[in-house]
Amino acid sequence: ARAAWAGECVLHRRLVQRLHATGFLSVGGRQCNIGEGGEGGGVPKDNSPQAPKVNSAQMLPMLITGAGFSGTGYMNALFAEAHYEVGHESPGRHGMVSHFFAKVAQLNELLQREKAPKVVRALDWWNVQNARAGAAASYRFRIEDINLPNSTIEVELCARAKIPGCEQVDWKLLKSRLPPGSRNKHGGETQNTSWRDIAAAVEDCGGGVLRAACADVVREARRECHRFGYLDC
């Protein structure tokens, strides 16, 4: 998942303009209501006061994005538990989570036309979405790390976007209400895939140009895997 923001939050078009400049697709020039009204969210920890009010001009638009099934729905649910309005697929008062900003405009035509194995086509989609998200990212994190005992990801997101009150929230308690298994489940068809499965899929690509294209996709996926900090790529 990626987070990206730009400029003062006055109009949503400022964020759209930045994403246009980095190759992202816009979702229209709708006005940004992030921070309008000037109130922070936040669930008090113990008996601490509610999050302080903040002038909307002090806040920065926050967009959390990445490849589909990367945990955007989970981040929406987590911030909602803390009473922050971080919209899912649409702007909220404190930000937005949406994989549509990393939406792939064009996948590898050869893989699609020649019906390359599904897992290879899925990797191509994953590679392109991560590349587009990374082009505008100001902060990068792995969704599973948010459940580590000493995770400060959510506080870091708030600090970068100047969203008030996050340090007062008992994030550990809120995350205990959201099972880790819900991070990237949407109720649709899913399957676990290993690098061995992927290597076998490349063999199924046959030979020639298609085989080379499949191998290129897997090499890029392995590079992205290492960039995320994984060791078993």
Protein Blocks (a to p, Z undefined) as FASTA:
>chain_A
ZZddedjdfbfklmmmmmmmnopacebjadcfehihjiaedddehjaccdddddfklpcc
ddddddehiopmmmmmmmmmnopacdehiacfkbccdfklmpcfbdcfklmmnopafklm
mmmmmmmmmmmmmmmpcbdcdfklmmgfklcklmmmmmmnopghklmpcfklmmmmmcfk
lmmpghiacddddfklmmmmmmmnopajllmmmmmmmmmmmmmmmmnopabZZ
